[in-house]
Amino acid sequence: MEDIEVSTVIRPHEDFVKVVESVQGMFPDWEPGATLGHSEFPQNRDEVILEGESESLDTLFDSARDQRILDTALDAMSLGLNEDFTEFSISRQASIAGKLSFVLEGSTMGGEIVVRVHREGLAEWLERSTWHPGRDSIPRSIGDGLSMSEQGEPTEWFDKKGNPTMSDD
């Protein structure tokens, strides 16, 4: 069984409809548990957390595949992996443009979408869901030493002289 929780914070200066549209860019079936009425500028409301559920990560994986960032998706989605649970964040600004951009630390311009996934066998499922033909040549798995750092820095596969840093075993 899969459980996908999606949330975002709407700030006083942000438009409720546009924020919902941005989340639905990656999670088309997402509906927030609250609605906000229209109010004139300047807003006088506090920040509000919008929460809801989604049935799948298909649109997110399709975007990662189209952008050719499936290895990045595997790394970013597994940084917070703990048994059958993971949490990661993506950019709302990228999402409204139909793009996928992971937020690794701190906040990002335009807000972020927090995704929490509960699923039995989550690590294996993430590896299968982000598989691509390039992994036939360079196999990848969660925590394999080829992943990016927690700060988003890439692992260098070649040194400054062009020599491979990966072992052949």
Phi, psi and chi 1 to 4 in degrees:
 res  aa     phi    psi   chi1   chi2   chi3   chi4
   1 MET       -  139.0  172.1  142.7 -175.4      -
   2 GLU  -115.4  136.3  179.4  176.7   68.7      -
   3 ASP  -129.4  119.9 -176.9   23.4      -      -
   4 ILE  -120.9  114.0  -57.0  167.6      -      -
   5 GLU  -104.7  133.3  -59.1  166.1    7.6      -
   6 VAL  -127.7  130.4  179.2      -      -      -
   7 SER  -142.0  160.3   63.8      -      -      -
   8 THR  -154.8  158.2 -166.6      -      -      -
   9 VAL  -104.3  127.6  174.5      -      -      -
  10 ILE  -101.8  124.4 -177.7  169.7      -      -
  11 ARG   -90.8  162.0  -68.0  177.6  177.1   78.1
  12 PRO   -54.7  -32.2  -27.1   35.0      -      -
  13 HIS   -86.1   -3.0   64.9  -82.0      -      -
  14 GLU   -95.9  149.6  -65.7  176.2  -41.4      -
  15 ASP   -86.2  123.3 -179.1  -82.5      -      -
  16 PHE   -55.0  -47.9  173.2   77.3      -      -
  17 VAL   -62.1  -43.8  172.4      -      -      -
  18 LYS   -67.2  -36.8  -69.5 -165.3 -176.2  -52.7
  19 VAL   -64.6  -45.3  169.2      -      -      -
  20 VAL   -61.9  -43.3  170.0      -      -      -
  21 GLU   -59.9  -39.0  -73.7  174.2    2.0      -
  22 SER   -66.2  -41.3   70.4      -      -      -
  23 VAL   -66.6  -41.1  175.8      -      -      -
  24 GLN   -69.5  -12.1  -70.6  174.2  -23.0      -
  25 GLY   -61.3  -33.2      -      -      -      -
  26 MET  -106.1  -21.9  -77.6  -63.2  143.7      -
  27 PHE  -131.9   77.4  -56.0   94.9      -      -
  28 PRO   -57.1  -27.4  -20.0   28.4      -      -
  29 ASP   -91.4    1.1   63.1  -22.3      -      -
  30 TRP   -71.4  132.3 -177.7   79.0      -      -
  31 GLU  -129.2  127.4  -67.7  -66.5  -29.4      -
  32 PRO   -69.1  150.3   25.3  -31.9      -      -
  33 GLY   -75.4   -4.9      -      -      -      -
  34 ALA  -138.4  156.0      -      -      -      -
  35 THR  -126.1  153.3   58.7      -      -      -
  36 LEU  -120.3  133.8  -59.3  175.6      -      -
  37 GLY   -73.6  164.7      -      -      -      -
  38 HIS   -73.4  136.6  177.7   73.6      -      -
  39 SER  -139.1  153.4   58.9      -      -      -
  40 GLU   -77.5  156.5  -61.9  -61.7  -40.4      -
  41 PHE   -75.8  141.3 -175.3   79.9      -      -
  42 PRO   -79.1  147.3   28.1  -31.6      -      -
  43 GLN   -70.1  147.9  -57.4  -74.7  -20.2      -
  44 ASN  -119.5   17.2   58.8    1.7      -      -
  45 ARG   -95.7  162.5   63.5  175.4  153.8   75.0
  46 ASP   -86.7  175.4  -67.1  -31.9      -      -
  47 GLU   -61.5  145.1  -68.3 -177.0  -12.6      -
  48 VAL  -129.3  134.2  176.2      -      -      -
  49 ILE   -89.6  122.5  -61.8  173.4      -      -
  50 LEU   -99.5  124.1  -59.8  177.5      -      -
  51 GLU  -127.8  148.7  -61.2  175.7  -56.7      -
  52 GLY  -168.5 -176.2      -      -      -      -
  53 GLU  -121.7  160.5  -65.5 -175.8   -4.3      -
  54 SER  -132.0  152.4 -178.6      -      -      -
  55 GLU   -83.3  -25.1  -67.0  -66.0  -42.8      -
  56 SER  -157.0  167.3   79.5      -      -      -
  57 LEU  -105.7   17.2  -62.6  173.1      -      -
  58 ASP   -56.0  -46.0  -69.8  -11.4      -      -
  59 THR   -64.6  -39.5  -56.6      -      -      -
  60 LEU   -62.0  -47.7 -175.2  142.2      -      -
  61 PHE   -65.7  -38.0  -73.6  131.9      -      -
  62 ASP   -61.4  -41.8  -71.5  -14.6      -      -
  63 SER   -65.0  -43.7 -176.2      -      -      -
  64 ALA   -60.9  -39.3      -      -      -      -
  65 ARG   -67.1  -46.1 -166.6  169.2  -69.3  104.5
  66 ASP   -62.5  -37.0  -68.5  -14.4      -      -
  67 GLN   -85.9   -4.1  -68.7  174.5 -122.0      -
  68 ARG    60.2   45.9  -58.9  174.7   62.3  126.6
  69 ILE  -125.3   35.0   59.9  167.4      -      -
  70 LEU   -64.3  -36.2  -72.8  166.4      -      -
  71 ASP   -66.7  -39.7  -73.2  -19.9      -      -
  72 THR   -62.7  -42.2  -60.0      -      -      -
  73 ALA   -60.8  -44.6      -      -      -      -
  74 LEU   -58.7  -47.1  174.5   65.2      -      -
  75 ASP   -63.8  -50.2  -66.5  -16.7      -      -
  76 ALA   -66.3  -39.3      -      -      -      -
  77 MET   -74.2  -21.2  -65.3  170.2   76.8      -
  78 SER  -100.4   -4.5   64.2      -      -      -
  79 LEU   -58.2  -37.7  -79.3  174.7      -      -
  80 GLY   -99.0   18.5      -      -      -      -
  81 LEU   -69.6  130.4 -176.5   66.5      -      -
  82 ASN  -142.4   96.6 -175.3    0.7      -      -
  83 GLU    58.8 -109.4  -64.7 -176.2   16.7      -
  84 ASP  -103.9   25.5  -67.1  -22.4      -      -
  85 PHE  -137.6  141.2  171.9   80.4      -      -
  86 THR  -144.4  155.3 -167.3      -      -      -
  87 GLU  -135.8  135.4  179.1  177.9  -47.2      -
  88 PHE  -149.8  165.8   58.2   92.5      -      -
  89 SER  -125.3  146.3  -63.7      -      -      -
  90 ILE  -129.0  159.9   61.4  174.5      -      -
  91 SER   -77.5  129.4  163.9      -      -      -
  92 ARG   -69.5  -37.2  -87.5 -163.2  -20.4 -132.0
  93 GLN   -63.0  -42.1 -168.0  169.9   32.6      -
  94 ALA   -67.9  -40.1      -      -      -      -
  95 SER   -60.6  -41.2  178.6      -      -      -
  96 ILE   -66.0  -22.1 -158.4  163.1      -      -
  97 ALA   -92.0    5.2      -      -      -      -
  98 GLY    79.4   16.5      -      -      -      -
  99 LYS  -112.5  157.9  -59.3  -67.3 -177.6 -175.7
 100 LEU  -111.6  125.6  176.2   60.2      -      -
 101 SER  -140.3  123.6  177.5      -      -      -
 102 PHE   -85.2  142.0  -69.6   94.1      -      -
 103 VAL  -103.2  117.5  177.5      -      -      -
 104 LEU   -97.4  -33.8  -62.4  179.8      -      -
 105 GLU  -153.8  146.4   56.4 -177.2   43.4      -
 106 GLY    72.3 -172.8      -      -      -      -
 107 SER   -98.0  165.9   60.2      -      -      -
 108 THR  -126.2  153.7 -175.5      -      -      -
 109 MET   -59.4  130.6  179.8   74.6   97.6      -
 110 GLY    90.8   -0.3      -      -      -      -
 111 GLY    88.5  170.4      -      -      -      -
 112 GLU  -135.3  159.1   64.0 -174.0   67.0      -
 113 ILE  -111.6  124.8  -59.1  166.0      -      -
 114 VAL   -98.3  128.8  177.4      -      -      -
 115 VAL  -119.0  128.6 -177.0      -      -      -
 116 ARG  -120.2  125.9  -65.6  174.1 -169.4   88.3
 117 VAL  -120.3  127.6 -178.7      -      -      -
 118 HIS  -115.1  124.4  -58.2  -97.9      -      -
 119 ARG  -161.5  136.3 -178.0 -171.8  179.5  101.1
 120 GLU   -66.3  134.2 -166.1  171.8  -46.7      -
 121 GLY    67.2   36.3      -      -      -      -
 122 LEU   -59.3  -42.8 -178.1   58.1      -      -
 123 ALA   -59.8  -48.5      -      -      -      -
 124 GLU   -64.8  -38.2  -64.7   82.3   14.1      -
 125 TRP   -64.6  -42.3  179.9   78.6      -      -
 126 LEU   -62.4  -42.1  -75.1  172.5      -      -
 127 GLU   -62.8  -42.8  -71.1  173.2    1.5      -
 128 ARG   -66.9  -41.7  -77.9 -167.7  -42.3  -88.3
 129 SER   -69.2  -23.8  -62.8      -      -      -
 130 THR  -105.8   10.6   59.1      -      -      -
 131 TRP   -64.2  146.4 -175.1   89.8      -      -
 132 HIS  -149.5  161.5   58.1   85.6      -      -
 133 PRO   -58.2  -25.6  -24.2   32.6      -      -
 134 GLY   -62.1  -21.5      -      -      -      -
 135 ARG   -74.4  -10.6  -69.3 -156.1 -172.5  138.7
 136 ASP   -67.4  -34.3  -71.3  -20.9      -      -
 137 SER   -86.6  -43.6  -57.2      -      -      -
 138 ILE  -125.9   90.7  -57.6  174.0      -      -
 139 PRO   -62.3  143.8  -17.9   28.8      -      -
 140 ARG  -129.7  147.6  -71.4  -70.5  -37.9  -85.0
 141 SER  -150.6  164.2   61.0      -      -      -
 142 ILE   -63.0  130.0  -66.7  172.3      -      -
 143 GLY    72.3   25.9      -      -      -      -
 144 ASP   -84.3    2.3   61.6    4.9      -      -
 145 GLY    87.2   -8.9      -      -      -      -
 146 LEU   -99.7   -2.8  -60.0  176.3      -      -
 147 SER   -79.9  165.0   61.4      -      -      -
 148 MET   -72.5  163.4   65.5 -177.3  167.2      -
 149 SER   -75.9  169.9   71.8      -      -      -
 150 GLU   -63.8  -20.2  -70.1 -175.4   20.1      -
 151 GLN   -88.5    0.1  -68.5   75.8   35.3      -
 152 GLY    90.4    5.4      -      -      -      -
 153 GLU   -73.5  136.5  -64.5  -63.5  -38.4      -
 154 PRO   -74.0  154.9   27.5  -33.4      -      -
 155 THR   -83.6  129.2  -62.3      -      -      -
 156 GLU   -80.8  123.9  -62.3  -61.6  -27.6      -
 157 TRP   -90.5  -12.4  -66.2    4.0      -      -
 158 PHE  -136.8  144.1  -60.8   94.0      -      -
 159 ASP   -81.3 -178.4   65.1   17.8      -      -
 160 LYS   -65.2  -18.0  -67.8 -177.9 -179.1 -167.2
 161 LYS   -93.8    2.2  -64.6 -179.6 -178.5  178.0
 162 GLY    89.1    6.9      -      -      -      -
 163 ASN   -83.1  136.3  -60.7  -44.8      -      -
 164 PRO   -61.4  139.4  -11.9   19.8      -      -
 165 THR  -101.5   -8.0   59.8      -      -      -
 166 MET   -84.2  142.8  -61.2  177.2    3.6      -
 167 SER   -83.6  157.8   63.1      -      -      -
 168 ASP   -88.9    0.5  -68.9  -26.8      -      -
 169 ASP   -87.9      -   42.7  -50.4      -      -
